[in-house]
Amino acid sequence: MKRLVTLTIAAAVLAGPLALAQAPAGPEIKTEMTKIDGVQVRIDMPAKWDKCLIVSNHGYSPEPRNPASGPPSARTKMFAERGCAVAASAYSKGGWALEQAMADNQKLIRYFSKNYGKPQWVYATGGAMGAATTMTSVEMFPNIYDGGLVTCCGTMAPSSWEAMTGSFRMMALFDYYFPGVLPSPVGPINGFMYGGATDAKIEAAFKANPQKAEVFRRTTGRRMEHLANHVSFQTYISHEMQERAGGNPFDNSTYIYTLDDDPATVNAGVKRYVADPKAQAYAQKWFSPTGKPKKPLMIMSPVYDPVVTINNTAGYMDVVRKNGGLDKVSFQWFDHEGHGALSEAEVATAFDALVAWSKGGPQPKTGKGVTVGQARGGMTVGGGPPPAAAAGGRGRGPAPN
């Protein structure tokens, strides 16, 4: 089989003699960009391979997110320095694509094994939706994965469906306080775009009635400067899941809203919706975790993520604790604020601990992580850049992970 292979050399070498004098050369890496059954994939293979494969899972994207071309990222170089190859798939479908990710990643691992050699160790990693994909991979396929490293807050609540149900209930409450600003909580995407003009419309509604906006904000765990984007993004995901599931899988028919307002008036005024059983079954399948993985799962998170609240991970840990899985899950939070706001040094430290743990070493302690280096950008608190542009031109979304 002929493969399209490009040789990527460390950035320091490409920069010329001056760069070589300023910084040591990184690992030599061969990069392959190809397609498997029409799905774009990228494989980065270090010259010194130690039979280790990292399956990198991307964050949420309305359309399949093709792996970027060009030189390897700092994260890929970090893995390569440890003798690990890195493989990433766009997945055959965009949106909440856990179902497709499971199948496409298995194809990717088979392709890698056939063309590069069978790895002895396979680890999943990712943040945001990639966190849920990583957790799902480790729980569903312990025969394939030796461990997982979550590098950012993700939808890891007791189930993806329950986390999205929380967002759906938030949408119904938003519709009560700010009627007509957004489409009905129930229905297809129908051209809706998150970010950009939608965020501006939501922000205008908040400014027109700051008292209602503050009452609503307190129910979300978000700061006001992040609230409009949170609402528009979660609205898109909810409608996309409804399309994917073939109906509305979410329910607020018996949910009681507790908030700093007249509860009787609010609960009488919020529109109520009943879930479609078949759609609900699909959403629960992708994915309701057992909370008891058979292989080590290391979870990292900043204390405040404006896109995905850390409470999602706390909810997963409740399931882990209830079902007796604490011996296979370690959860560390860090004094950073932002989406994906973890330093490369912190990720490298966690990965080393995960590898040692998967090979019989000690389990990393759950609790406050040790801050190392400087956290990278992402969406930072108190200003900073907005979320990166999403694939498909549908507006802004979470920064890539």
C-alpha positions as a Markdown table, in Angstrom:
| # | Residue | x | y | z |
|---|---|---|---|---|
| 1 | Met | 0.0 | 0.0 | 0.0 |
| 2 | Lys | 1.3 | 3.4 | -0.9 |
| 3 | Arg | 1.0 | 6.0 | 1.8 |
| 4 | Leu | 1.3 | 9.8 | 1.6 |
| 5 | Val | 4.1 | 10.4 | 4.1 |
| 6 | Thr | 5.8 | 13.7 | 4.9 |
| 7 | Leu | 8.9 | 14.0 | 7.0 |
| 8 | Thr | 8.5 | 16.6 | 9.7 |
| 9 | Ile | 11.6 | 17.7 | 11.5 |
| 10 | Ala | 11.7 | 19.7 | 14.7 |
| 11 | Ala | 10.8 | 23.4 | 14.4 |
| 12 | Ala | 14.2 | 24.4 | 15.7 |
| 13 | Val | 15.8 | 22.7 | 12.7 |
| 14 | Leu | 13.5 | 24.4 | 10.2 |
| 15 | Ala | 14.2 | 27.7 | 11.7 |
| 16 | Gly | 17.9 | 27.5 | 10.8 |
| 17 | Pro | 21.3 | 27.7 | 12.6 |
| 18 | Leu | 20.2 | 30.5 | 15.0 |
| 19 | Ala | 17.3 | 28.5 | 16.3 |
| 20 | Leu | 19.6 | 25.5 | 16.7 |
| 21 | Ala | 21.8 | 27.6 | 18.9 |
| 22 | Gln | 18.9 | 28.8 | 21.0 |
| 23 | Ala | 16.9 | 25.6 | 21.6 |
| 24 | Pro | 17.6 | 21.9 | 21.5 |
| 25 | Ala | 16.2 | 20.0 | 18.5 |
| 26 | Gly | 13.1 | 18.0 | 19.2 |
| 27 | Pro | 12.4 | 14.4 | 18.3 |
| 28 | Glu | 12.5 | 13.3 | 14.6 |
| 29 | Ile | 8.9 | 12.6 | 13.6 |
| 30 | Lys | 7.4 | 11.2 | 10.5 |
| 31 | Thr | 3.9 | 12.5 | 9.8 |
| 32 | Glu | 1.4 | 10.7 | 7.7 |
| 33 | Met | -1.8 | 12.4 | 6.5 |
| 34 | Thr | -4.2 | 9.9 | 4.9 |
| 35 | Lys | -7.8 | 8.7 | 4.9 |
| 36 | Ile | -9.4 | 5.5 | 6.2 |
| 37 | Asp | -12.8 | 4.8 | 4.7 |
| 38 | Gly | -13.0 | 8.4 | 3.6 |
| 39 | Val | -12.2 | 9.8 | 7.1 |
| 40 | Gln | -9.1 | 12.0 | 7.4 |
| 41 | Val | -6.5 | 10.8 | 9.9 |
| 42 | Arg | -3.0 | 11.9 | 11.0 |
| 43 | Ile | -0.3 | 9.7 | 12.4 |
| 44 | Asp | 2.9 | 11.1 | 14.0 |
| 45 | Met | 5.6 | 8.4 | 14.3 |
| 46 | Pro | 8.8 | 9.1 | 16.3 |
| 47 | Ala | 12.1 | 7.7 | 14.9 |
| 48 | Lys | 12.6 | 6.1 | 18.3 |
| 49 | Trp | 9.3 | 4.3 | 18.9 |
| 50 | Asp | 8.8 | 2.5 | 22.2 |
| 51 | Lys | 5.7 | 0.5 | 21.1 |
| 52 | Cys | 3.4 | 3.1 | 22.6 |
| 53 | Leu | 0.4 | 4.6 | 20.8 |
| 54 | Ile | -1.6 | 7.7 | 21.8 |
| 55 | Val | -5.1 | 8.0 | 20.3 |
| 56 | Ser | -5.9 | 11.7 | 20.4 |
| 57 | Asn | -9.6 | 12.7 | 20.6 |
| 58 | His | -10.6 | 16.1 | 19.5 |
| 59 | Gly | -13.2 | 18.4 | 21.0 |
| 60 | Tyr | -16.7 | 19.2 | 19.8 |
| 61 | Ser | -17.1 | 20.3 | 16.2 |
| 62 | Pro | -20.3 | 20.7 | 14.2 |
| 63 | Glu | -18.5 | 19.1 | 11.2 |
| 64 | Pro | -15.8 | 16.4 | 11.2 |
| 65 | Arg | -12.6 | 18.1 | 12.5 |
| 66 | Asn | -9.8 | 17.1 | 10.2 |
| 67 | Pro | -6.4 | 16.8 | 12.0 |
| 68 | Ala | -4.3 | 19.8 | 11.3 |
| 69 | Ser | -1.5 | 19.4 | 8.8 |
| 70 | Gly | 2.0 | 20.9 | 9.3 |
| 71 | Pro | 4.6 | 20.4 | 12.0 |
| 72 | Pro | 3.7 | 18.3 | 15.1 |
| 73 | Ser | 2.2 | 20.2 | 18.0 |
| 74 | Ala | 4.0 | 20.7 | 21.4 |
| 75 | Arg | 1.7 | 18.0 | 22.8 |
| 76 | Thr | 2.7 | 15.5 | 20.1 |
| 77 | Lys | 6.4 | 16.3 | 20.6 |
| 78 | Met | 6.0 | 15.6 | 24.3 |
| 79 | Phe | 4.5 | 12.2 | 23.6 |
| 80 | Ala | 7.2 | 11.5 | 20.9 |
| 81 | Glu | 9.9 | 12.3 | 23.3 |
| 82 | Arg | 8.6 | 9.4 | 25.4 |
| 83 | Gly | 8.7 | 7.1 | 22.4 |
| 84 | Cys | 4.9 | 7.3 | 21.7 |
| 85 | Ala | 3.3 | 7.6 | 18.3 |
| 86 | Val | 0.2 | 9.8 | 18.1 |
| 87 | Ala | -2.8 | 9.1 | 15.9 |
| 88 | Ala | -5.9 | 11.2 | 15.4 |
| 89 | Ser | -9.1 | 10.8 | 13.4 |
| 90 | Ala | -11.6 | 13.4 | 12.2 |
| 91 | Tyr | -14.5 | 10.9 | 12.8 |
| 92 | Ser | -17.0 | 10.2 | 10.1 |
| 93 | Lys | -19.6 | 12.6 | 11.5 |
| 94 | Gly | -19.5 | 15.9 | 13.3 |
| 95 | Gly | -21.4 | 16.9 | 16.5 |
| 96 | Trp | -21.7 | 14.6 | 19.5 |
| 97 | Ala | -19.9 | 11.8 | 17.6 |
| 98 | Leu | -19.1 | 9.4 | 20.4 |
| 99 | Glu | -20.7 | 6.5 | 18.5 |
| 100 | Gln | -18.6 | 7.3 | 15.4 |
| 101 | Ala | -15.4 | 8.0 | 17.4 |
| 102 | Met | -15.5 | 4.5 | 18.9 |
| 103 | Ala | -15.7 | 2.8 | 15.5 |
| 104 | Asp | -13.3 | 5.2 | 13.7 |
| 105 | Asn | -10.6 | 5.0 | 16.4 |
| 106 | Gln | -10.6 | 1.2 | 16.2 |
| 107 | Lys | -10.1 | 1.4 | 12.4 |
| 108 | Leu | -7.3 | 3.9 | 13.1 |
| 109 | Ile | -5.6 | 1.5 | 15.5 |
| 110 | Arg | -5.9 | -1.4 | 13.1 |
| 111 | Tyr | -4.4 | 0.7 | 10.3 |
| 112 | Phe | -1.6 | 1.8 | 12.5 |
| 113 | Ser | -0.8 | -1.8 | 13.6 |
| 114 | Lys | -0.8 | -3.0 | 10.0 |
| 115 | Asn | 1.5 | -0.3 | 8.7 |
| 116 | Tyr | 3.7 | 0.6 | 11.6 |
| 117 | Gly | 3.6 | -2.5 | 13.9 |
| 118 | Lys | 1.4 | -3.5 | 16.7 |
| 119 | Pro | 1.7 | -1.2 | 19.8 |
| 120 | Gln | 2.3 | -2.8 | 23.2 |
| 121 | Trp | 0.6 | 0.1 | 25.0 |
| 122 | Val | -2.4 | 2.2 | 23.8 |
| 123 | Tyr | -3.6 | 5.3 | 25.6 |
| 124 | Ala | -6.6 | 7.5 | 24.8 |
| 125 | Thr | -6.4 | 11.2 | 25.5 |
| 126 | Gly | -8.5 | 14.4 | 24.9 |
| 127 | Gly | -10.3 | 17.3 | 26.4 |
| 128 | Ala | -13.8 | 18.8 | 26.1 |
| 129 | Met | -15.8 | 16.3 | 24.1 |
| 130 | Gly | -12.5 | 14.5 | 23.8 |
| 131 | Ala | -12.7 | 14.0 | 27.5 |
| 132 | Ala | -16.0 | 12.1 | 27.2 |
| 133 | Thr | -14.5 | 10.1 | 24.2 |
| 134 | Thr | -11.5 | 9.2 | 26.2 |
| 135 | Met | -13.5 | 8.1 | 29.2 |
| 136 | Thr | -15.9 | 6.1 | 27.0 |
| 137 | Ser | -13.0 | 4.4 | 25.2 |
| 138 | Val | -11.4 | 3.2 | 28.4 |
| 139 | Glu | -14.7 | 2.0 | 29.9 |
| 140 | Met | -16.0 | 0.3 | 26.7 |
| 141 | Phe | -12.8 | -1.2 | 25.4 |
| 142 | Pro | -10.4 | -2.2 | 28.2 |
| 143 | Asn | -9.1 | -4.9 | 25.8 |
| 144 | Ile | -7.8 | -2.1 | 23.5 |
| 145 | Tyr | -6.8 | 0.7 | 25.8 |
| 146 | Asp | -4.3 | 0.5 | 28.6 |
| 147 | Gly | -5.3 | 3.8 | 30.1 |
| 148 | Gly | -6.8 | 7.3 | 29.5 |
| 149 | Leu | -5.7 | 10.8 | 30.1 |
| 150 | Val | -8.4 | 13.6 | 30.2 |
| 151 | Thr | -6.7 | 17.0 | 29.8 |
| 152 | Cys | -9.6 | 19.4 | 30.1 |
| 153 | Cys | -13.2 | 19.6 | 31.6 |
| 154 | Gly | -15.5 | 17.4 | 29.6 |
| 155 | Thr | -19.1 | 16.2 | 29.5 |
| 156 | Met | -18.4 | 13.4 | 32.0 |
| 157 | Ala | -21.5 | 13.7 | 34.2 |
| 158 | Pro | -23.3 | 10.5 | 35.3 |
| 159 | Ser | -24.1 | 10.3 | 31.6 |
| 160 | Ser | -23.8 | 12.6 | 28.6 |
| 161 | Trp | -27.6 | 12.5 | 28.4 |
| 162 | Glu | -27.9 | 13.8 | 31.9 |
| 163 | Ala | -25.4 | 16.6 | 31.3 |
| 164 | Met | -27.2 | 17.6 | 28.2 |
| 165 | Thr | -30.5 | 17.4 | 30.0 |
| 166 | Gly | -29.2 | 19.9 | 32.5 |
| 167 | Ser | -28.4 | 22.2 | 29.5 |
| 168 | Phe | -31.9 | 21.6 | 28.1 |
| 169 | Arg | -33.5 | 22.6 | 31.4 |
| 170 | Met | -31.4 | 25.7 | 31.4 |
| 171 | Met | -32.7 | 26.5 | 27.8 |
| 172 | Ala | -36.3 | 26.2 | 29.0 |
| 173 | Leu | -35.5 | 28.6 | 31.9 |
| 174 | Phe | -33.8 | 31.0 | 29.5 |
| 175 | Asp | -36.9 | 30.9 | 27.3 |
| 176 | Tyr | -39.1 | 31.7 | 30.3 |
| 177 | Tyr | -37.0 | 34.8 | 31.3 |
| 178 | Phe | -36.2 | 35.9 | 27.7 |
| 179 | Pro | -38.9 | 34.6 | 25.4 |
| 180 | Gly | -38.3 | 34.8 | 21.7 |
| 181 | Val | -34.6 | 35.4 | 21.8 |
| 182 | Leu | -33.7 | 31.8 | 20.9 |
| 183 | Pro | -35.6 | 29.1 | 19.1 |
| 184 | Ser | -37.8 | 26.7 | 21.1 |
| 185 | Pro | -35.8 | 24.2 | 23.1 |
| 186 | Val | -37.4 | 21.4 | 21.1 |
| 187 | Gly | -36.7 | 20.9 | 17.4 |
| 188 | Pro | -33.9 | 20.5 | 14.8 |
| 189 | Ile | -31.0 | 22.8 | 14.3 |
| 190 | Asn | -32.8 | 24.5 | 11.4 |
| 191 | Gly | -29.9 | 26.9 | 10.6 |
| 192 | Phe | -29.2 | 27.9 | 14.2 |
| 193 | Met | -25.6 | 29.1 | 14.7 |
| 194 | Tyr | -23.9 | 29.6 | 18.0 |
| 195 | Gly | -21.5 | 32.4 | 18.8 |
| 196 | Gly | -21.2 | 35.7 | 16.8 |
| 197 | Ala | -24.5 | 37.3 | 16.2 |
| 198 | Thr | -26.4 | 34.9 | 18.4 |
| 199 | Asp | -24.1 | 35.7 | 21.4 |
| 200 | Ala | -24.7 | 39.4 | 20.7 |
| 201 | Lys | -28.5 | 38.9 | 20.7 |
| 202 | Ile | -28.3 | 37.1 | 24.0 |
| 203 | Glu | -26.0 | 39.7 | 25.6 |
| 204 | Ala | -28.5 | 42.4 | 24.5 |
| 205 | Ala | -31.3 | 40.6 | 26.2 |
| 206 | Phe | -29.2 | 40.4 | 29.4 |
| 207 | Lys | -28.4 | 44.1 | 29.3 |
| 208 | Ala | -32.1 | 44.9 | 28.8 |
| 209 | Asn | -33.0 | 43.1 | 32.0 |
| 210 | Pro | -30.0 | 42.7 | 34.2 |
| 211 | Gln | -32.0 | 41.5 | 37.2 |
| 212 | Lys | -33.4 | 38.5 | 35.4 |
| 213 | Ala | -30.0 | 38.0 | 33.8 |
| 214 | Glu | -28.3 | 37.7 | 37.2 |
| 215 | Val | -31.0 | 35.3 | 38.6 |
| 216 | Phe | -30.5 | 33.1 | 35.5 |
| 217 | Arg | -26.7 | 33.4 | 35.7 |
| 218 | Arg | -26.6 | 32.0 | 39.2 |
| 219 | Thr | -28.2 | 28.8 | 38.1 |
| 220 | Thr | -25.5 | 28.1 | 35.5 |
| 221 | Gly | -22.2 | 28.4 | 37.5 |
| 222 | Arg | -20.8 | 30.8 | 34.8 |
| 223 | Arg | -19.5 | 34.3 | 35.0 |
| 224 | Met | -21.5 | 36.9 | 33.1 |
| 225 | Glu | -18.8 | 37.5 | 30.5 |
| 226 | His | -19.0 | 33.9 | 29.5 |
| 227 | Leu | -22.8 | 33.4 | 29.8 |
| 228 | Ala | -24.0 | 34.3 | 26.4 |
| 229 | Asn | -21.6 | 32.0 | 24.6 |
| 230 | His | -22.4 | 29.2 | 27.0 |
| 231 | Val | -26.1 | 29.5 | 26.3 |
| 232 | Ser | -25.7 | 29.7 | 22.6 |
| 233 | Phe | -23.2 | 26.8 | 22.4 |
| 234 | Gln | -25.3 | 24.5 | 24.7 |
| 235 | Thr | -28.4 | 25.3 | 22.7 |
| 236 | Tyr | -26.7 | 24.2 | 19.5 |
| 237 | Ile | -25.5 | 20.9 | 21.1 |
| 238 | Ser | -29.0 | 20.2 | 22.4 |
| 239 | His | -30.6 | 20.6 | 19.0 |
| 240 | Glu | -27.8 | 18.6 | 17.3 |
| 241 | Met | -28.4 | 15.7 | 19.7 |
| 242 | Gln | -32.1 | 15.9 | 19.0 |
| 243 | Glu | -31.4 | 15.5 | 15.3 |
| 244 | Arg | -28.9 | 12.7 | 16.0 |
| 245 | Ala | -31.3 | 10.8 | 18.3 |
| 246 | Gly | -34.3 | 11.2 | 16.0 |
| 247 | Gly | -36.4 | 13.1 | 18.6 |
| 248 | Asn | -36.1 | 14.9 | 21.9 |
| 249 | Pro | -34.3 | 12.8 | 24.5 |
| 250 | Phe | -34.6 | 15.5 | 27.2 |
| 251 | Asp | -37.3 | 16.0 | 29.9 |
| 252 | Asn | -38.2 | 18.8 | 32.3 |
| 253 | Ser | -41.8 | 17.7 | 32.9 |
| 254 | Thr | -41.3 | 17.1 | 36.6 |
| 255 | Tyr | -38.1 | 19.1 | 37.2 |
| 256 | Ile | -38.4 | 21.8 | 39.9 |
| 257 | Tyr | -36.4 | 24.9 | 39.4 |
| 258 | Thr | -34.8 | 26.2 | 42.6 |
| 259 | Leu | -33.4 | 29.7 | 42.2 |
| 260 | Asp | -33.4 | 33.1 | 43.8 |
| 261 | Asp | -36.8 | 34.1 | 42.5 |
| 262 | Asp | -40.5 | 33.2 | 43.3 |
| 263 | Pro | -40.3 | 29.4 | 42.8 |
| 264 | Ala | -44.1 | 29.0 | 42.4 |
| 265 | Thr | -44.3 | 31.6 | 39.7 |
| 266 | Val | -41.2 | 30.3 | 37.8 |
| 267 | Asn | -42.1 | 26.7 | 37.9 |
| 268 | Ala | -45.7 | 27.4 | 36.8 |
| 269 | Gly | -44.4 | 29.6 | 33.9 |
| 270 | Val | -41.5 | 27.5 | 32.5 |
| 271 | Lys | -42.7 | 25.4 | 29.5 |
| 272 | Arg | -42.6 | 21.6 | 30.1 |
| 273 | Tyr | -41.4 | 19.0 | 27.7 |
| 274 | Val | -41.5 | 15.2 | 27.8 |
| 275 | Ala | -38.7 | 13.1 | 26.4 |
| 276 | Asp | -39.2 | 10.7 | 23.5 |
| 277 | Pro | -38.3 | 7.2 | 24.8 |
| 278 | Lys | -36.4 | 6.0 | 21.7 |
| 279 | Ala | -34.4 | 9.2 | 21.5 |
| 280 | Gln | -33.6 | 9.0 | 25.2 |
| 281 | Ala | -32.4 | 5.5 | 24.8 |
| 282 | Tyr | -29.9 | 6.6 | 22.1 |
| 283 | Ala | -28.6 | 9.5 | 24.2 |
| 284 | Gln | -28.2 | 7.2 | 27.2 |
| 285 | Lys | -26.3 | 4.7 | 25.1 |
| 286 | Trp | -23.7 | 7.3 | 24.0 |
| 287 | Phe | -22.8 | 7.4 | 26.8 |
| 288 | Ser | -23.8 | 6.4 | 30.3 |
| 289 | Pro | -20.6 | 5.3 | 32.1 |
| 290 | Thr | -20.3 | 2.5 | 34.6 |
| 291 | Gly | -18.0 | 4.5 | 36.7 |
| 292 | Lys | -15.9 | 1.3 | 37.1 |
| 293 | Pro | -13.3 | 1.2 | 34.3 |
| 294 | Lys | -10.9 | -1.8 | 34.3 |
| 295 | Lys | -7.9 | 0.3 | 33.2 |
| 296 | Pro | -6.5 | 3.5 | 34.7 |
| 297 | Leu | -8.2 | 6.8 | 34.0 |
| 298 | Met | -6.4 | 10.0 | 34.9 |
| 299 | Ile | -8.5 | 13.2 | 34.8 |
| 300 | Met | -7.1 | 16.7 | 34.9 |
| 301 | Ser | -9.2 | 19.9 | 35.0 |
| 302 | Pro | -8.9 | 23.6 | 35.8 |
| 303 | Val | -11.0 | 24.8 | 38.7 |
| 304 | Tyr | -13.1 | 27.1 | 36.4 |
| 305 | Asp | -13.9 | 26.3 | 32.8 |
| 306 | Pro | -16.2 | 28.8 | 31.1 |
| 307 | Val | -17.3 | 26.2 | 28.5 |
| 308 | Val | -17.8 | 23.0 | 30.5 |
| 309 | Thr | -18.2 | 23.2 | 34.3 |
| 310 | Ile | -16.0 | 21.1 | 36.5 |
| 311 | Asn | -19.2 | 19.8 | 38.1 |
| 312 | Asn | -19.5 | 17.5 | 35.1 |
| 313 | Thr | -16.4 | 15.7 | 36.2 |
| 314 | Ala | -17.5 | 15.8 | 39.8 |
| 315 | Gly | -20.7 | 14.1 | 38.8 |
| 316 | Tyr | -18.7 | 11.3 | 37.1 |
| 317 | Met | -16.6 | 10.9 | 40.2 |
| 318 | Asp | -19.9 | 10.4 | 42.2 |
| 319 | Val | -20.7 | 7.5 | 39.9 |
| 320 | Val | -17.2 | 6.1 | 40.3 |
| 321 | Arg | -17.4 | 6.4 | 44.1 |
| 322 | Lys | -20.9 | 4.8 | 44.1 |
| 323 | Asn | -19.9 | 1.9 | 41.9 |
| 324 | Gly | -16.5 | 1.1 | 43.5 |
| 325 | Gly | -14.3 | 2.4 | 40.7 |
| 326 | Leu | -12.0 | 4.7 | 42.7 |
| 327 | Asp | -9.0 | 2.3 | 42.4 |
| 328 | Lys | -9.0 | 3.0 | 38.6 |
| 329 | Val | -9.8 | 6.7 | 38.5 |
| 330 | Ser | -7.7 | 9.6 | 39.7 |
| 331 | Phe | -9.0 | 13.2 | 39.5 |
| 332 | Gln | -6.8 | 16.3 | 39.9 |
| 333 | Trp | -7.9 | 19.9 | 39.6 |
| 334 | Phe | -5.5 | 22.8 | 39.1 |
| 335 | Asp | -5.5 | 26.5 | 40.0 |
| 336 | His | -6.2 | 27.6 | 36.5 |
| 337 | Glu | -9.2 | 29.3 | 34.9 |
| 338 | Gly | -9.9 | 28.8 | 31.2 |
| 339 | His | -10.9 | 26.1 | 28.7 |
| 340 | Gly | -8.0 | 23.7 | 28.4 |
| 341 | Ala | -5.9 | 25.9 | 30.7 |
| 342 | Leu | -3.3 | 23.3 | 31.7 |
| 343 | Ser | 0.4 | 23.7 | 31.0 |
| 344 | Glu | 2.3 | 21.2 | 28.8 |
| 345 | Ala | 4.5 | 20.5 | 31.8 |
| 346 | Glu | 1.4 | 19.5 | 33.9 |
| 347 | Val | 0.1 | 17.3 | 31.1 |
| 348 | Ala | 3.5 | 15.6 | 30.7 |
| 349 | Thr | 3.7 | 15.0 | 34.5 |
| 350 | Ala | 0.3 | 13.4 | 34.5 |
| 351 | Phe | 1.0 | 11.3 | 31.5 |
| 352 | Asp | 4.2 | 9.9 | 33.1 |
| 353 | Ala | 2.2 | 9.1 | 36.2 |
| 354 | Leu | -0.5 | 7.4 | 34.2 |
| 355 | Val | 2.0 | 5.3 | 32.3 |
| 356 | Ala | 3.8 | 4.2 | 35.5 |
| 357 | Trp | 0.4 | 3.4 | 37.0 |
| 358 | Ser | -0.7 | 1.3 | 34.0 |
| 359 | Lys | 2.5 | -0.7 | 34.4 |
| 360 | Gly | 1.9 | -1.6 | 38.0 |
| 361 | Gly | 3.2 | 1.6 | 39.7 |
| 362 | Pro | 1.4 | 3.7 | 42.3 |
| 363 | Gln | -2.0 | 5.3 | 41.6 |
| 364 | Pro | -1.7 | 9.1 | 41.4 |
| 365 | Lys | -3.5 | 10.8 | 44.3 |
| 366 | Thr | -6.9 | 12.4 | 43.7 |
| 367 | Gly | -7.1 | 16.1 | 44.8 |
| 368 | Lys | -5.4 | 19.4 | 44.1 |
| 369 | Gly | -2.8 | 19.0 | 41.4 |
| 370 | Val | 0.6 | 20.7 | 41.6 |
| 371 | Thr | 0.8 | 23.7 | 39.3 |
| 372 | Val | 3.8 | 23.4 | 36.9 |
| 373 | Gly | 4.9 | 26.0 | 34.4 |
| 374 | Gln | 2.4 | 28.5 | 32.9 |
| 375 | Ala | -1.0 | 27.4 | 31.8 |
| 376 | Arg | -1.6 | 27.8 | 28.1 |
| 377 | Gly | -4.2 | 30.2 | 26.7 |
| 378 | Gly | -7.6 | 29.0 | 25.7 |
| 379 | Met | -10.5 | 31.1 | 26.9 |
| 380 | Thr | -9.3 | 32.8 | 30.0 |
| 381 | Val | -11.2 | 34.5 | 32.8 |
| 382 | Gly | -11.4 | 38.3 | 32.8 |
| 383 | Gly | -11.2 | 38.8 | 29.1 |
| 384 | Gly | -8.9 | 37.2 | 26.6 |
| 385 | Pro | -9.7 | 35.7 | 23.3 |
| 386 | Pro | -13.1 | 34.2 | 22.6 |
| 387 | Pro | -13.6 | 30.5 | 21.7 |
| 388 | Ala | -11.9 | 29.5 | 18.5 |
| 389 | Ala | -13.9 | 29.4 | 15.2 |
| 390 | Ala | -15.6 | 26.1 | 14.8 |
| 391 | Ala | -15.4 | 23.9 | 11.8 |
| 392 | Gly | -18.0 | 24.4 | 9.2 |
| 393 | Gly | -18.3 | 28.1 | 9.8 |
| 394 | Arg | -21.2 | 27.8 | 12.3 |
| 395 | Gly | -19.8 | 30.4 | 14.6 |
| 396 | Arg | -17.6 | 30.2 | 17.6 |
| 397 | Gly | -17.0 | 27.1 | 19.7 |
| 398 | Pro | -14.6 | 25.8 | 22.3 |
| 399 | Ala | -10.9 | 26.1 | 21.7 |
| 400 | Pro | -9.5 | 23.0 | 20.1 |
| 401 | Asn | -8.0 | 20.4 | 22.5 |
